[in-house]
Amino acid sequence: RKYPKGAWICGAAVVSHWVLDLLTHRPDLPIVPGGTTRVGLGLWNSLPATLVLELGIFAIGLWLYVRTTRAIDRTGKVALWSLVGFLLIAYFSNLFGPPPPSATAIGWLGQAQWLLVIWAFWIDRHRAAEISIES
């Protein structure tokens, strides 16, 4: 949309996601697309370390969002915290619940994650920015 600053922010988000994956993944991340060298520090091998890092990242992201937006109506407040609760329940269910019954179930759940994007979009429509990123 001819918004270079936004494009750079999105690009930085992609790179930062890879860096955060580097901390948690086993050595399965390619350094370059199609490359044979794989890296990863394997934090997932430690459940306590995984919980601290992943929940910490989630908390920081939530704190930044809540700090830079405000609810413009009741939906903007209640829906946000219901999404946060749902995401935490899903996270702990993935960690401590039984494995999925089939590959098909994993596929359906993967596709259903688009509902979370729609939910978040709806929430964001009921919140207003407290600071401007324009400049």
N, C-alpha and C positions, 0 to 999 in steps of 0.2 A: 504494500500500500504506500510505497514511496516514503517509508519511515525507517531510515537507516539505523537510528538509535535502537529501535525496537528489534530490528533484524540482528544487530550485534548482541542484544540481550538474549534473544532466542538462541543464537549461536553459542554464546557463553553458557547457557543453561544445558545445551547438549554436551558440550565438553565437560562441564562440571559433573554431569550425570555419569559420564564415562570414568572420571576420576574417582567419584564415590563408589562406583562399581568395582574399580580397581582395589579398593580397600576390602570389600566384602567377598568378592568372587574367588573361587578357586582359580588356578591358572587356566582359564578358558576364554579370556578376552583377547581378541586379536589387536595387535598394535596398529595395523593398517588393514583395511578391508581386503579380504582374500589372502592375507599373510599367514604364514605358518607359525610364527612366534606368538605364543600365548602368555599372558601375564595375569596376575591376581595374587593378592596377599593372603587370601583364605580366611578372612575374619569369620566367615560362616562356620568354620570348624569350632568356634567357641560361642556357645549360646549366650553366656552373659555379655561378652563383648559385642555380639550382634545386637542384643537388646539395647545396650547402652548407646551404640552408634546410631542404629536405625530409629529408635524412639527419640533420640536427641535431635536427629535431622528433622524428623516429623515435628517435634516441638518447636524448633527454631523456625521452620517454615510457617507453622500455624501462628506463632508469635508475630512474625513479620506481616502476615496477612491481616491479623486482627489489629495490629498496630497501625497499619496504613489504610484500613478501611473502617467504615462504621455502618451499622445496620440502619437502613432508612425506614424499616418497618419491622413488625414482629417476625415475619418470614425470614428476613435477613439475619436475625439472631437465632431463632429456634432451628431453622433448617441447617445453618452452619454447624451448630453443636450436635445435631442429629447425624450429620454426615461424619463429623469427627468420631462420634461414638460408634457408628457403623464401621468405619475404617479400622478402628482399634479392635473391635470384635472380630472382623475379618482377619486382621493381622494375627491375633492370638489364636484364632481357629486354625489358621494355616500352620502356625508353629506347633501347636499342641494337639490338634485334632487328628483324626484318622486321614490316611491318604485318600485322594480322589478314587472313586470306584473304577474309572476307566479313562482312556484317552479322550473319548467323546465328551465325557463330563468336563475334562480340562478345557477342551475346545469351546464348549458352550459357556463355561465360566469366563474364559478369556474374551469371548465376544460380548458377554454381558457387561464387561467392564466399561463399555461405552455408556451404559446407564449412569455410571459414576461421573463421567464427563458432563452429561446432560444435567445431572443433579448439581454439580459444582457451577455450571453455567447459570442455572436457575438461581442459585444462591447469590452469585455475583451480581445478578440483575437487581437484587434486593439489598445491595450494599453500595456505598459511595466511597470513592477515594478520598483519603484525608490529606494526601500530599500529591503534588503533581510531578510526573516524571517527564513532562515536556520541558524542553529548554534548548 
